Amino acid sequence: MVGDAKKDEGEVLPKTKKQRRVEMEQKREKKARAQDKRRRMELRERGHVVPARGVLDVTVDQGEKRLLSTATKGVVRLFNAVSKAQRDASDASKGRIQAGGLCIHPKK
């Protein structure tokens, strides 16, 4: 009797046909999603080339540096413009509209 209790604890019931079918379907779906994700990543990376630094051709390296500098300056100008527009909108909503250097307060 004592041995029977230990035997029951370690016993695992076999899976039903429905459980096995559901598991197989889940495996197929997971494999299909992984394959679809792999295909999307390949399409995204197609034609993407990372420029090599320190190439033997100096003109290519200089051109890349110029492009990088231009892009950085453009991003900085964009962020500054957005920040200025947000500040102006904030000031306007607070009623501190500036016209010709004078601060005009709306009448209450």
LINDA-V159891 format. One line per field, one symbol per residue. ss: DSSP state (~ for helix, > for strand, _ for the rest). psi: psi as a letter, one per 20 degrees, with the letter a starting at -180 (. if undefined). A space follows every 10 residues. Layout:
ss = ???
psi = ???
This chain:
ss = _~~~~~~~~_ ______~~~~ ~~~~~~~~~~ ~~~~~~~~~~ ~~~~~_____ _______~~~ ~~~~~~~~~~ ~~~~~~~~~~ ~~~~~~~~~~ ~~~__>>>>_ _>>>>___
psi = ghhhghhhgi ppqqqrhggg ggggghgggg gggghggggg hghhipippp ppqkqhohhg ghgggggggg gghggghghg gggghggghg ghhijmppok iqoppqq.
